[in-house]
Amino acid sequence: MSPTSSSANANLFAALRAAFPHDLDAIAVETDDGLAYSWRDLDRASAMIANLLVALKLKEGARIAVQVEKSVEAMLLYLATLRAGYVFLPLNTAYQSAEIEYFVTNAEPEVVVCTSRNAPWVGPIAQKAKTRHVFTLDDDRTGTLLEMAAQCSDEHRIAVKKPDDLAAILYTSGTTGRSKGAMLTHRNLLSNAEVLKDYWGWTHGDVLLHALPIFHVHGLFVAIHGALLNGSKMIWFAKFDPKRVIARMPEATVFMGVPTLYVRMLAEPTLTHKQCEDMRLFISGSAPLLIETFTEWQQRTGHTILERYGMSETIMLTSNPYTSVQGARRGGTVGFPLPGVSLRVRDDQGGECATDEIGNIEVSGPNVFAGYWRMPEKTKEEFTADGYFRTGDVGKVDGLGYVTIVGRSKDLIISGGYNVYPAEIEGYINELPGVAESALVGVPHPDFGEVGIAIVVPRAGATLDAEAIVAELKGKLANFKIPKRCFVAEDLPRNTMGKVQKALLRGQYKNLFG
């Protein structure tokens, strides 16, 4: 049976399936514990799960909510959902009952898939929300989903979808209130994947080291789509282990990670020029990469990390150059807008910012999402009259066109009427001897309305003096930018993608000045 039902089918899976190599018995995915899946396995298994979903007689546009541990079978469930024409809803494995209840109530999925361990509490939540079907899926290839799918045919005609049909809903982290469901279409996902395939130089023979979680844009869309659209093998790690990832580098060419993963690999003596000599590209994103990490990686491996910028609502927006013809990869920047992406920086009154002037980043392009799930007013609020999405990020564009992210607009500190951009002050703090990293957050103050305080993490073996850090900054920065207090901490709170959770820090210190 032909894998597609129409040459005009805009279903993302149709494009991914068309990119499978001619030799379907070649290895498509090899796991870190020795399992091997061929391209034929991916085709057959996704067909069986898709047929199971179709047999449930779900409504058009039904949501499939999934909170499971990382496994190849979890990826197959994603591909099957696309293949069958439904909407995939990945959920962070760290979410607990109150969070899952909100997502299930809000999204009203017809199918919920969870781990066997969590089924005793997820099941009742799904039942209360009138979810019709609950399955289990575990990372050892067991669970009721696979048991039921094993009884289905391994041939499936790909559902025909239009470009603007929904493919996935990703809930944002919710640091400024209730999480919002970003609606991503088949056009959003495929257009971005095709641009990145070209821009990042994907080529025949590439092998991807996949060590990211798959409930997030980076691991689920950017990494998996990149490999599948190029017909490239993936070496699959259920969990990131720096020693094991480094050990597999001679077999691979591409690695995608968050800054924390690069820091952890730099702590390993096995990371050398020799070990990395067959690698083609190291990509970093999801959180800012410290310039120290960028520089140390160059020195240790001979490779320059490519940093890029994206978000749940837009997938990838900008990227540092892949080739030297395009320009140099510059640490501290996120490169240029990708082909097809229009990016501009506006001031608070909506006026265009000059070169190197800090303002609000707005974007448009085929990768920009369709809006927030069941939030028409919020969607309208986040788009300008001429159709640009207000990212909520603050940044600037220099004379060469490189984009630098200064921070989130919600992280902006307005102290005594002056704007304080945390990333600027953090940059100065991070350059001080003995400092590993820092975070500047705003807290209420009776005189200034709001002031910045710094939380600083020392390097291993270093001892820091909080008052000395503040004194050092006084010779470098305007007084209104100087943190009113400084605290030394063992680490900074982070989410699963490595982003510092500044909302937690603001809450921790909100009563500092009474």
C-alpha positions as CSV (number, residue, x, y, z in Angstrom):
1,M,0.0,0.0,0.0
2,S,1.3,3.5,-0.8
3,P,2.4,5.3,2.3
4,T,0.5,8.5,1.3
5,S,-3.1,8.9,0.1
6,S,-2.5,12.1,-1.8
7,S,0.5,13.8,-3.4
8,A,-0.9,17.1,-2.1
9,N,-1.1,15.8,1.5
10,A,0.3,18.5,3.9
11,N,0.5,16.0,6.8
12,L,4.0,16.4,8.3
13,F,4.3,12.7,8.6
14,A,3.9,12.3,4.9
15,A,7.0,14.5,4.4
16,L,9.0,12.6,7.0
17,R,8.0,9.2,5.6
18,A,8.9,10.3,2.1
19,A,12.5,11.1,3.4
20,F,13.0,7.6,4.7
21,P,16.0,6.0,2.8
22,H,15.4,3.4,0.1
23,D,17.0,0.7,2.3
24,L,14.2,0.3,4.9
25,D,16.2,-2.4,6.6
26,A,19.0,0.0,7.5
27,I,19.2,1.1,11.2
28,A,17.2,4.3,11.9
29,V,17.6,4.4,15.7
30,E,20.1,2.7,18.0
31,T,19.5,3.0,21.7
32,D,22.2,3.4,24.4
33,D,21.3,0.0,25.7
34,G,21.9,-1.8,22.4
35,L,18.4,-2.0,20.8
36,A,18.3,-1.3,17.0
37,Y,15.2,-0.1,15.1
38,S,15.2,-0.2,11.3
39,W,13.3,2.3,9.1
40,R,10.9,-0.5,8.3
41,D,10.3,-0.9,12.1
42,L,9.5,2.8,12.4
43,D,7.1,2.6,9.5
44,R,5.3,-0.6,10.6
45,A,5.1,0.3,14.3
46,S,3.8,3.8,13.7
47,A,1.2,2.3,11.3
48,M,0.0,-0.1,14.0
49,I,-0.3,2.6,16.7
50,A,-2.0,4.9,14.1
51,N,-4.5,2.1,13.3
52,L,-5.2,1.7,17.0
53,L,-6.0,5.4,17.3
54,V,-8.2,5.3,14.2
55,A,-10.1,2.2,15.6
56,L,-11.1,4.3,18.6
57,K,-13.2,6.5,16.3
58,L,-11.9,9.7,17.7
59,K,-13.4,13.1,16.7
60,E,-11.7,15.2,14.0
61,G,-8.8,17.1,15.7
62,A,-8.8,14.9,18.8
63,R,-6.0,15.6,21.2
64,I,-3.7,12.8,22.4
65,A,-2.1,13.8,25.7
66,V,1.1,12.0,26.5
67,Q,3.2,12.0,29.8
68,V,5.7,9.2,29.5
69,E,9.4,8.6,30.0
70,K,11.6,9.0,26.9
71,S,11.7,6.0,24.7
72,V,11.7,5.1,21.0
73,E,8.1,3.9,21.5
74,A,7.1,7.3,22.8
75,M,8.5,8.8,19.6
76,L,6.6,6.3,17.6
77,L,3.4,7.4,19.4
78,Y,4.1,10.9,18.3
79,L,4.6,9.8,14.7
80,A,1.5,7.7,14.8
81,T,-0.6,10.6,16.1
82,L,0.6,12.7,13.1
83,R,0.1,9.8,10.7
84,A,-3.5,9.3,11.9
85,G,-4.3,13.0,11.7
86,Y,-4.7,13.8,15.4
87,V,-3.1,16.4,17.6
88,F,-0.2,15.5,19.8
89,L,0.0,17.0,23.3
90,P,3.3,16.2,25.1
91,L,3.5,16.8,28.8
92,N,6.6,17.3,30.9
93,T,7.4,14.2,32.9
94,A,7.9,16.3,36.0
95,Y,4.3,17.5,36.1
96,Q,2.3,16.4,39.2
97,S,-1.4,15.9,39.8
98,A,-2.6,19.5,40.0
99,E,-0.7,20.4,36.8
100,I,-2.0,17.3,34.9
101,E,-5.5,18.1,36.0
102,Y,-5.3,21.6,34.6
103,F,-3.9,20.4,31.2
104,V,-6.4,17.5,30.8
105,T,-9.3,19.8,31.8
106,N,-8.1,22.6,29.5
107,A,-7.2,20.5,26.4
108,E,-10.0,17.8,26.8
109,P,-8.0,15.1,25.2
110,E,-9.8,12.0,24.0
111,V,-6.8,9.8,24.7
112,V,-4.3,10.1,27.6
113,V,-1.2,8.0,27.7
114,C,0.8,7.8,30.9
115,T,3.3,5.5,32.7
116,S,2.0,2.4,34.6
117,R,3.5,4.0,37.7
118,N,1.4,7.1,37.4
119,A,-1.8,5.4,36.1
120,P,-3.4,5.1,39.6
121,W,-3.6,9.0,39.9
122,V,-3.7,10.0,36.2
123,G,-6.6,7.7,35.4
124,P,-9.0,9.3,37.8
125,I,-8.1,12.8,36.6
126,A,-8.7,11.7,33.0
127,Q,-12.0,10.0,34.0
128,K,-13.2,13.2,35.8
129,A,-12.4,15.2,32.6
130,K,-14.4,12.6,30.6
131,T,-11.4,11.4,28.6
132,R,-12.6,8.4,26.7
133,H,-9.4,6.3,26.6
134,V,-6.4,5.9,29.0
135,F,-3.4,3.8,28.0
136,T,-0.1,3.1,29.6
137,L,3.4,3.1,28.0
138,D,6.6,2.4,29.8
139,D,10.2,2.9,28.8
140,D,10.8,-0.9,28.7
141,R,8.5,-1.5,25.7
142,T,5.5,-2.5,27.8
143,G,2.1,-1.1,28.5
144,T,-1.5,-1.4,27.3
145,L,-0.9,0.9,24.3
146,L,1.6,-1.5,22.8
147,E,-0.5,-4.5,23.7
148,M,-3.5,-3.1,21.9
149,A,-1.4,-1.8,18.9
150,A,0.1,-5.3,18.5
151,Q,-3.3,-6.5,17.3
152,C,-3.6,-3.9,14.6
153,S,-2.4,-4.0,10.9
154,D,1.1,-2.7,10.1
155,E,-0.2,-1.0,7.0
156,H,-1.8,2.5,7.3
157,R,-2.8,5.1,4.7
158,I,-1.5,8.5,6.0
159,A,-4.4,10.8,6.9
160,V,-4.8,13.8,4.5
161,K,-4.3,17.1,6.3
162,K,-4.3,20.7,5.2
163,P,-1.3,23.0,5.9
164,D,-3.1,24.9,8.7
165,D,-4.5,21.9,10.4
166,L,-3.3,21.4,14.0
167,A,-0.5,19.0,14.5
168,A,0.5,19.6,18.1
169,I,-0.3,21.7,21.2
170,L,2.6,22.7,23.5
171,Y,1.8,24.2,26.9
172,T,4.1,27.0,27.9
173,S,5.9,26.9,31.2
174,G,3.4,29.2,32.9
175,T,5.8,31.3,34.8
176,T,3.5,34.3,34.5
177,G,0.2,32.6,35.3
178,R,-1.6,29.6,34.0
179,S,0.1,27.8,31.1
180,K,-1.1,28.5,27.6
181,G,-1.4,25.9,24.9
182,A,0.5,27.0,21.8
183,M,-1.2,25.6,18.7
184,L,1.3,24.4,16.1
185,T,0.2,23.4,12.6
186,H,1.6,21.0,10.0
187,R,2.8,24.0,8.1
188,N,4.6,25.5,11.1
189,L,6.5,22.3,11.9
190,L,7.4,21.3,8.3
191,S,8.4,24.7,7.1
192,N,10.8,25.1,10.1
193,A,12.2,21.6,9.6
194,E,12.9,22.2,5.9
195,V,14.6,25.5,6.6
196,L,16.9,24.0,9.3
197,K,17.8,21.0,7.1
198,D,19.2,23.5,4.6
199,Y,20.6,26.1,7.0
200,W,22.4,23.6,9.2
201,G,23.9,21.7,6.3
202,W,22.3,18.3,7.0
203,T,23.9,15.9,4.6
204,H,23.9,12.2,3.6
205,G,25.6,10.1,6.3
206,D,24.8,12.4,9.2
207,V,24.2,10.7,12.5
208,L,22.4,12.5,15.4
209,L,23.2,12.0,19.1
210,H,19.8,12.4,20.6
211,A,20.1,13.1,24.4
212,L,17.3,15.6,25.0
213,P,13.8,15.0,26.4
214,I,11.0,14.7,23.9
215,F,8.3,16.7,25.5
216,H,9.8,20.0,24.3
217,V,10.4,21.8,21.0
218,H,14.2,21.2,21.1
219,G,14.2,17.4,21.4
220,L,10.8,16.5,19.9
221,F,10.7,18.8,16.9
222,V,14.1,20.3,16.1
223,A,16.1,17.1,16.7
224,I,13.7,14.3,15.6
225,H,12.4,16.2,12.6
226,G,16.0,17.1,11.6
227,A,17.1,13.5,11.6
228,L,14.0,12.0,10.0
229,L,13.7,14.6,7.3
230,N,17.3,13.8,6.3
231,G,16.9,10.1,6.6
232,S,19.6,10.1,9.3
233,K,20.3,7.5,12.0
234,M,19.8,8.6,15.6
235,I,21.9,7.3,18.5
236,W,19.2,7.5,21.3
237,F,19.9,8.2,24.9
238,A,16.9,7.7,27.3
239,K,18.7,10.0,29.8
240,F,21.7,12.2,29.3
241,D,25.0,10.7,30.6
242,P,28.1,12.8,29.7
243,K,30.5,9.9,29.7
244,R,28.3,7.8,27.5
245,V,27.5,10.6,25.0
246,I,31.2,11.5,24.7
247,A,32.0,7.8,24.1
248,R,29.6,7.7,21.1
249,M,30.9,10.8,19.4
250,P,33.2,9.0,17.0
251,E,30.1,7.3,15.6
252,A,28.1,10.6,15.1
253,T,28.2,13.9,13.4
254,V,25.5,16.1,15.1
255,F,24.7,16.9,18.7
256,M,22.0,19.2,20.1
257,G,21.9,20.2,23.7
258,V,21.1,22.8,26.3
259,P,23.9,24.7,28.0
260,T,23.9,22.4,31.1
261,L,24.8,19.4,29.0
262,Y,27.8,21.2,27.6
263,V,29.0,22.2,31.1
264,R,28.6,18.6,32.2
265,M,30.6,17.2,29.3
266,L,33.4,19.8,29.9
267,A,33.8,18.3,33.3
268,E,34.8,15.0,31.7
269,P,38.5,14.3,30.9
270,T,37.5,12.1,28.0
271,L,36.2,15.2,26.0
272,T,39.1,15.9,23.7
273,H,39.9,17.1,20.1
274,K,40.5,13.5,19.1
275,Q,37.1,12.3,20.5
276,C,35.2,15.0,18.6
277,E,37.1,15.0,15.3
278,D,34.3,13.2,13.3
279,M,31.6,15.5,14.7
280,R,30.3,18.1,12.3
281,L,28.0,20.3,14.4
282,F,27.3,21.1,18.0
283,I,24.0,23.1,18.6
284,S,22.9,24.8,21.8
285,G,19.6,26.4,22.7
286,S,16.7,26.6,25.2
287,A,18.7,28.7,27.6
288,P,21.5,31.3,27.3
289,L,25.0,29.8,26.8
290,L,27.7,31.4,29.0
291,I,30.6,32.9,27.0
292,E,32.9,30.9,29.3
293,T,31.3,27.7,28.2
294,F,31.4,28.8,24.5
295,T,35.1,29.6,24.7
296,E,36.1,26.5,26.8
297,W,34.3,24.2,24.3
298,Q,36.3,25.8,21.4
299,Q,39.6,25.2,23.3
300,R,38.8,21.6,24.4
301,T,37.2,20.3,21.2
302,G,38.2,22.5,18.3
303,H,34.5,23.0,17.6
304,T,32.5,26.3,17.9
305,I,29.1,25.7,19.3
306,L,26.2,27.1,17.2
307,E,23.7,28.9,19.4
308,R,20.2,29.5,18.1
309,Y,16.9,31.0,19.4
310,G,13.4,29.7,19.4
311,M,10.3,29.2,21.6
312,S,7.3,27.0,21.9
313,E,5.1,29.4,19.9
314,T,7.5,29.7,16.9
315,I,9.9,26.7,16.9
316,M,13.3,28.1,15.6
317,L,13.6,31.8,14.8
318,T,17.3,32.6,14.5
319,S,20.6,30.8,14.2
320,N,24.3,31.6,14.2
321,P,25.8,30.8,10.8
322,Y,26.7,27.2,9.8
323,T,29.2,28.1,7.1
324,S,31.9,30.8,7.4
325,V,30.6,32.3,4.2
326,Q,27.4,33.3,6.1
327,G,29.6,34.8,8.9
328,A,31.2,33.8,12.2
329,R,29.5,32.0,15.1
330,R,29.6,34.7,17.8
331,G,29.3,33.7,21.4
332,G,26.7,35.7,23.3
333,T,24.5,36.1,20.2
334,V,21.8,33.9,18.6
335,G,22.8,34.8,15.1
336,F,20.6,35.9,12.2
337,P,16.9,35.5,11.5
338,L,16.3,32.2,9.6
339,P,15.2,32.4,6.0
340,G,11.5,33.2,5.9
341,V,11.5,34.7,9.4
342,S,11.0,38.5,9.8
343,L,12.4,39.8,13.1
344,R,12.2,43.4,14.3
345,V,12.9,45.2,17.6
346,R,10.4,47.8,18.8
347,D,10.3,50.2,21.7
348,D,7.4,50.2,24.3
349,Q,5.5,52.8,22.1
350,G,5.8,50.5,19.0
351,G,8.5,52.5,17.3
352,E,11.4,50.8,15.4
353,C,14.6,50.6,17.5
354,A,17.9,51.7,16.1
355,T,20.9,49.5,15.6
356,D,22.1,48.1,19.0
357,E,19.1,49.7,20.8
358,I,17.4,47.4,23.2
359,G,13.7,46.7,22.7
360,N,10.9,44.2,22.4
361,I,11.5,41.4,19.8
362,E,8.6,40.7,17.4
363,V,8.5,38.0,14.7
364,S,6.5,36.7,11.8
365,G,6.8,33.8,9.4
366,P,5.4,30.4,8.4
367,N,6.8,28.9,11.6
368,V,4.8,31.2,13.9
369,F,2.0,29.4,15.7
370,A,-1.7,29.6,15.1
371,G,-2.6,31.1,18.5
372,Y,-3.3,29.9,22.1
373,W,-5.7,27.1,22.6
374,R,-9.1,28.4,23.6
375,M,-7.7,31.8,24.4
376,P,-8.8,34.1,21.5
377,E,-8.4,37.3,23.5
378,K,-4.9,36.4,24.7
379,T,-4.0,35.4,21.1
380,K,-5.2,38.8,19.8
381,E,-3.2,40.6,22.6
382,E,0.0,38.9,21.7
383,F,-0.1,39.8,18.0
384,T,0.4,43.3,16.5
385,A,-2.1,44.8,14.1
386,D,0.2,43.9,11.2
387,G,0.5,40.2,12.3
388,Y,3.8,40.1,14.2
389,F,4.0,37.9,17.3
390,R,5.2,39.7,20.5
391,T,7.7,37.1,21.8
392,G,8.1,38.7,25.3
393,D,11.9,38.6,24.8
394,V,14.0,41.8,25.0
395,G,17.0,42.1,22.7
396,K,18.9,44.1,20.0
397,V,20.2,43.7,16.5
398,D,23.8,45.0,15.8
399,G,25.1,46.6,12.6
400,L,25.9,43.2,11.1
401,G,22.5,41.8,11.8
402,Y,23.3,39.5,14.7
403,V,20.5,39.2,17.3
404,T,21.4,39.3,21.0
405,I,18.7,38.3,23.6
406,V,19.0,40.5,26.7
407,G,16.2,38.8,28.7
408,R,12.5,38.4,29.0
409,S,10.3,41.5,29.2
410,K,8.8,40.0,32.4
411,D,12.3,39.9,33.9
412,L,12.9,43.6,33.2
413,I,13.5,45.6,36.4
414,I,12.2,49.1,36.6
415,S,14.0,50.7,39.4
416,G,13.3,54.4,40.2
417,G,12.0,54.8,36.7
418,Y,15.1,53.4,35.0
419,N,15.1,50.1,33.0
420,V,17.5,47.5,34.3
421,Y,18.2,44.5,31.9
422,P,19.3,41.5,34.0
423,A,21.4,39.9,31.3
424,E,23.6,43.0,31.1
425,I,24.4,43.0,34.8
426,E,24.7,39.2,34.9
427,G,27.3,39.4,32.1
428,Y,29.5,41.7,34.3
429,I,29.1,39.5,37.4
430,N,29.9,36.3,35.4
431,E,33.3,37.8,34.4
432,L,34.4,38.3,38.0
433,P,37.0,35.8,39.3
434,G,35.5,32.7,41.0
435,V,32.0,33.2,39.6
436,A,30.4,30.3,37.8
437,E,27.1,32.0,37.0
438,S,24.6,34.5,38.3
439,A,20.9,35.6,38.2
440,L,19.6,39.1,38.7
441,V,15.9,39.4,39.7
442,G,13.7,42.3,40.7
443,V,12.0,42.5,44.1
444,P,9.7,45.1,45.7
445,H,11.3,48.1,47.4
446,P,9.6,50.9,49.3
447,D,11.6,53.8,47.8
448,F,12.4,52.6,44.3
449,G,9.4,50.5,43.6
450,E,11.7,47.6,42.5
451,V,15.4,46.9,42.8
452,G,17.7,44.2,41.5
453,I,19.3,41.6,43.7
454,A,22.0,39.2,42.6
455,I,22.2,35.5,43.4
456,V,25.7,34.2,42.5
457,V,27.1,30.7,42.2
458,P,30.8,30.2,42.9
459,R,33.1,28.0,40.7
460,A,34.2,24.8,42.3
461,G,36.7,25.5,45.1
462,A,36.2,29.2,45.0
463,T,35.0,31.4,47.9
464,L,33.0,34.5,47.0
465,D,32.3,37.7,49.1
466,A,28.9,39.1,48.3
467,E,29.7,42.6,49.4
468,A,32.9,42.6,47.4
469,I,31.0,41.7,44.2
470,V,28.7,44.7,44.7
471,A,31.7,46.9,45.3
472,E,33.4,45.7,42.2
473,L,30.3,46.5,40.1
474,K,30.1,50.0,41.4
475,G,33.2,50.9,39.4
476,K,31.7,49.6,36.2
477,L,28.0,50.3,36.1
478,A,25.5,53.2,36.7
479,N,24.3,53.3,40.2
480,F,20.7,52.4,39.3
481,K,22.0,49.1,37.8
482,I,23.9,48.0,40.9
483,P,22.2,45.1,42.8
484,K,21.0,46.4,46.2
485,R,21.9,43.0,47.7
486,C,24.0,40.0,46.7
487,F,23.7,36.4,47.8
488,V,26.0,33.5,47.3
489,A,24.2,30.2,46.6
490,E,25.3,26.6,45.7
491,D,23.1,26.6,42.6
492,L,20.3,28.3,40.7
493,P,16.8,26.7,40.4
494,R,16.2,25.4,36.8
495,N,13.5,23.8,34.9
496,T,14.0,20.5,32.9
497,M,15.4,22.4,29.9
498,G,18.0,24.2,32.0
499,K,16.4,27.6,32.1
500,V,16.9,29.5,35.4
501,Q,13.5,29.8,37.1
502,K,13.6,33.5,38.1
503,A,10.0,33.4,39.2
504,L,11.0,31.1,42.1
505,L,13.9,33.5,43.0
506,R,11.6,36.5,43.0
507,G,9.2,34.6,45.3
508,Q,12.0,33.6,47.6
509,Y,13.2,37.2,48.1
510,K,10.0,39.2,47.6
511,N,9.9,40.3,51.3
512,L,13.6,41.2,51.5
513,F,12.9,44.9,51.9
514,G,9.6,44.7,53.8
